[in-house]
Amino acid sequence: MKTFILALATLFALASFARAADDMPAFQPGNRILFQGDSITHGGRGTDPNHFMGHGYQYIIAAKYGTFYPERKLLFLNRGISGDTVAKLQARWKTDTLDLKPDLLSILIGINDMHQGVSAAQYEAGYDRLLTATVAALPKVRLVLGEPFGLPVARRKEGWEKERIELQARQVIVARLGLKYHAPVVHYQKAFDDACRRAPAEYWIWDGVHPTYSGHQIMADEWVHTVEAAWKPVEPVGR
Amino acid sequence: MKTFILALATLFALASFARAADDMPAFQPGNRILFQGDSITHGGRGTDPNHFMGHGYQYIIAAKYGTFYPERKLLFLNRGISGDTVAKLQARWKTDTLDLKPDLLSILIGINDMHQGVSAAQYEAGYDRLLTATVAALPKVRLVLGEPFGLPVARRKEGWEKERIELQARQVIVARLGLKYHAPVVHYQKAFDDACRRAPAEYWIWDGVHPTYSGHQIMADEWVHTVEAAWKPVEPVGR
C-alpha cells in the first residue's frame, strides 16, 4: 500500500511539474507577435480587435495563447497581404514589419513568387536580403519561417509533378535560410502530406494553395509544435 | 514492486480509456453543424471554404473538430448576420436554417433585440415561436442555445447596472427555452465573468459586445465543454 501511494504521489508530482513548466517560452510578457505573408496569412482580415487577425492559423494561435496567458499581455498582429511576393514584402517591410518592432516575427512567403515565375535563385537572394535587413534592424527578434506548400487539387492536379519539384526547391531554400538565421522552420508540407492519409487533399487545401478551416488547424498545430520546441530551455539531466 | 506496477498499469488503462472514448458524440459522421446568430457569429465571413466560417468561436470549433475527426466528414456552416434580432432570424429562417437541414443547430441571438428596445417578453415569445417551428421541421435536430452576454467596457460602463439586469432577464429566458426544448445552454456570461479575474473586461470583449480573438477562444471552450457534456452517453456504473 505504501508503494502504491508513493507511485501515485510520484505520478502526480510529474504531472504537475509538466503543467507548471513554461509551455511557450517564445512568448514572453509584453511580446508583440507579428505574422507576415501572402493571402494564406491575410485571411480576409479586418480592422477591429477581433477581425484584425484574419481567418486562419494565425487566428487560432492568437486566440489560443491570448486565452492561455492573459497575464503576459501578448499582442498578436497580422500584416499579411494577398498576392504578396518577396519583392512586395521588401517594398513595405519598414512600415509593416520593422517599425512595428515585433519580438517574434513569423513569415510565410513564396508561393506567389513561384507562380509568377520568380526563379528559385532570385527567391533565395531576395528572401536572404529581407532577413539580413530584419536582423540588422531587430537584432533580438525571434524569427519563424514557414515553408511554402501545396497539394494536387482540382486544376493543380495537372502538372503537379513539375509544381511539386519547384515547391521542394523553395522548401530547401527556406530550410537553408532557417539555418543561416537561426530560425525554426515550420514544415507545413510534411504536415499536409501526413494529413492526406486521413482525408483527401481537398479536405485540407480546397484549391491546392489555400487551406480550409481544417487545413489552418493543421498549420496552427505544426506552428505551435515547432515554435514551442525551438525556444524551450534544455532540461538539466538527472533531475 | 508488484503493487507499483499494478498501480501504474491501472493509471495507464484509465488514461487510454479516457482517450479512446468518444469525446464529441454530438458530432456524428456526415453531420452538418450550423451556427446562427448576429454579428458575433457572422465574424466577417466570406464565401470560400476557409472564410465562410467567419472569424470567431465558430471558426475555432470548426477547425478543431474538422481536424480531429476528418473521417466523420463533418460540414460546418455559418449563417450569422450582423445586426440580427429574433424577428430578423424569423424572416430568413426557412432558407438560412430549415432548408439546410442541420443535424446540430447552435443559436446565439438577443443582444440586438435588447439594444433595439424589444422587451424581454417579446423576445421570449418570438424566440419560442422560432424554436417551435424548428423542431417541427427538424424533429431530430440537436439544438444548442447560447446566452446573450456583455461586459462593462468603454461607453457601456455608464448605465451598466441597468444593462446587466436587462441582460440577466434574457439569460433567464434562454435558460427556460433550453429546458423547454431539451437544448443545452452555453453560459457565456459566466465564462466571461470568470475570465475577468484574469484580465480586464476589454481584453476579452473590446467594446462590451464583440469579443476579441481571446474572447472568442473563451466562447469556443465554453461551447465545447457544454456540448461535449450534453450528448455524452452515461457510463455504466461498476464497469
Boltz contact constraints between the chains, C-beta under 6 A:
constraints:
  - contact:
      token1: [A, 3]
      token2: [B, 3]
      max_distance: 6.0
  - contact:
      token1: [A, 3]
      token2: [B, 4]
      max_distance: 6.0
  - contact:
      token1: [A, 4]
      token2: [B, 3]
      max_distance: 6.0
  - contact:
      token1: [A, 4]
      token2: [B, 7]
      max_distance: 6.0
  - contact:
      token1: [A, 7]
      token2: [B, 4]
      max_distance: 6.0
  - contact:
      token1: [A, 7]
      token2: [B, 7]
      max_distance: 6.0
  - contact:
      token1: [A, 44]
      token2: [B, 46]
      max_distance: 6.0
  - contact:
      token1: [A, 44]
      token2: [B, 51]
      max_distance: 6.0
  - contact:
      token1: [A, 46]
      token2: [B, 44]
      max_distance: 6.0
  - contact:
      token1: [A, 49]
      token2: [B, 206]
      max_distance: 6.0
  - contact:
      token1: [A, 49]
      token2: [B, 212]
      max_distance: 6.0
  - contact:
      token1: [A, 50]
      token2: [B, 55]
      max_distance: 6.0
  - contact:
      token1: [A, 50]
      token2: [B, 212]
      max_distance: 6.0
  - contact:
      token1: [A, 50]
      token2: [B, 213]
      max_distance: 6.0
  - contact:
      token1: [A, 51]
      token2: [B, 44]
      max_distance: 6.0
  - contact:
      token1: [A, 51]
      token2: [B, 55]
      max_distance: 6.0
  - contact:
      token1: [A, 53]
      token2: [B, 213]
      max_distance: 6.0
  - contact:
      token1: [A, 55]
      token2: [B, 50]
      max_distance: 6.0
  - contact:
      token1: [A, 55]
      token2: [B, 51]
      max_distance: 6.0
  - contact:
      token1: [A, 55]
      token2: [B, 55]
      max_distance: 6.0
  - contact:
      token1: [A, 55]
      token2: [B, 59]
      max_distance: 6.0
  - contact:
      token1: [A, 59]
      token2: [B, 55]
      max_distance: 6.0
  - contact:
      token1: [A, 60]
      token2: [B, 63]
      max_distance: 6.0
  - contact:
      token1: [A, 62]
      token2: [B, 213]
      max_distance: 6.0
  - contact:
      token1: [A, 63]
      token2: [B, 60]
      max_distance: 6.0
  - contact:
      token1: [A, 63]
      token2: [B, 213]
      max_distance: 6.0
  - contact:
      token1: [A, 63]
      token2: [B, 216]
      max_distance: 6.0
  - contact:
      token1: [A, 63]
      token2: [B, 217]
      max_distance: 6.0
  - contact:
      token1: [A, 66]
      token2: [B, 213]
      max_distance: 6.0
  - contact:
      token1: [A, 66]
      token2: [B, 214]
      max_distance: 6.0
  - contact:
      token1: [A, 67]
      token2: [B, 214]
      max_distance: 6.0
  - contact:
      token1: [A, 67]
      token2: [B, 217]
      max_distance: 6.0
  - contact:
      token1: [A, 70]
      token2: [B, 198]
      max_distance: 6.0
  - contact:
      token1: [A, 70]
      token2: [B, 199]
      max_distance: 6.0
  - contact:
      token1: [A, 198]
      token2: [B, 70]
      max_distance: 6.0
  - contact:
      token1: [A, 199]
      token2: [B, 70]
      max_distance: 6.0
  - contact:
      token1: [A, 206]
      token2: [B, 49]
      max_distance: 6.0
  - contact:
      token1: [A, 212]
      token2: [B, 49]
      max_distance: 6.0
  - contact:
      token1: [A, 212]
      token2: [B, 50]
      max_distance: 6.0
  - contact:
      token1: [A, 213]
      token2: [B, 50]
      max_distance: 6.0
  - contact:
      token1: [A, 213]
      token2: [B, 53]
      max_distance: 6.0
  - contact:
      token1: [A, 213]
      token2: [B, 62]
      max_distance: 6.0
  - contact:
      token1: [A, 213]
      token2: [B, 63]
      max_distance: 6.0
  - contact:
      token1: [A, 213]
      token2: [B, 66]
      max_distance: 6.0
  - contact:
      token1: [A, 214]
      token2: [B, 66]
      max_distance: 6.0
  - contact:
      token1: [A, 214]
      token2: [B, 67]
      max_distance: 6.0
  - contact:
      token1: [A, 216]
      token2: [B, 63]
      max_distance: 6.0
  - contact:
      token1: [A, 217]
      token2: [B, 63]
      max_distance: 6.0
  - contact:
      token1: [A, 217]
      token2: [B, 67]
      max_distance: 6.0
